C-alpha cells in the first residue's frame, strides 16, 4: 500500500491543513499525548477530522493516529489542534518532568515485570 | 532478521484500543544502526503489531517545517516504527525504534523530548554504527544502556565492547536476543532500573549531563 505522507505531492498535505505547515512550539501535542473524541463525526466534516474522531473513541496516542492515517506527525498535530480548538477532542498529555517521578518509574518496572 | 513472534502478531491486524482510563503516555527509544534489530525488539514486546510513521522537516532550521516548499528544499524525512505496552490501567509505554544515523538527530527534540531513556542496540559485527548514537545521547543527557544483539557472530568480552564504544563505567551493558520477548523484557527492565538509580543519585545525574 502506498504511504500518502511520503509519496504524494506536498500539495496534498498543504491542502489538508488549509495551508498551514507548522506545528510550531505552541502545539501541545506530544507523540504520546492520548487523544479522546468528544463525539461522533458530523456530516460535512473534513474527512481526516472524521477519521480521527472514529479512531479516538478510545484513548489513542498521536503517533498511532499518524500511523493509521498515514500522515506525517507534524500534519497530524495540526489536524488535532483544529479538533481540540473546536472542542471535538480532548487531550491527555504525558506527565513529563525534568526528572521522572519515582512513583511512575516504579509503576513502569512493575508493568514490565508483569509482561 | 524476522521475529519468531510474527505469526502471533498477524492475527491481531485489527486495532487494539487502549482502556478508557489510559491517561499517561511514556516513551522509551530503541536506537540502532540499520539491521541491528530495533524493529524485532519492538515487535517482541509490543502488544500491537508494530506501526510505522514518519516525520519531515527541512534542513534549514529546527522550527522550519514548510511542507509546501518541500520540493525546492532539502527535506529530511525520518521513518520510525513503534509498539505499545499497556503497563496498568493508567500508564502506557510506547517503544520507538529509531535509526541512529546523523540526520535523525535533527528530529530528536521534536519527537523524543521527555523520553524516559534509550536502549542502544548494537550489532557486534558493526560496533562503529553505534558510536554516533551514544555520543548524541550523552550530549542530550538522556539515560541509556547498551544492549548487544546476538547475531551469532564473533563474541567480544564486555571489556572489549566498552573500550570500542568508549562507554562510561556506569552505563549498563547487556547481551540480548531481540527475537525473544523475555530477553527484550530484561533489556527494558535493566534500562528502567538504570534510570531509577541515576535519578536517585542527583550528583551522578548532574555529572552525566555536563558531559
Interface residues (C-beta under 8 A of the other chain):
Chain A: X3 X5 X6 X10 X11 X13 X14 X17 X19 X21 X22 X23 X24 X25 X30 X31 X32 X33 X34 X55 X57 X58 X59 X60 X61 X63 X64 X66 X67 X68 X70 X72 X73 X74 X75 X92 X94 X95 X96 X99 X100 X102 X104 X105 X106 X107 X108 X109 X110 X111 X112 X113 X115
Chain B: X15 X17 X18 X19 X20 X22 X23 X24 X25 X26 X27 X45 X51 X52 X53 X54 X55 X56 X57 X63 X64 X65 X66 X67 X68 X69 X70 X71 X77 X79 X82 X84 X85 X86 X87 X88 X91 X92 X93 X94 X96 X111 X112 X113 X114 X116 X181 X185 X188 X189 X192 X193 X195 X196 X199 X200 X205
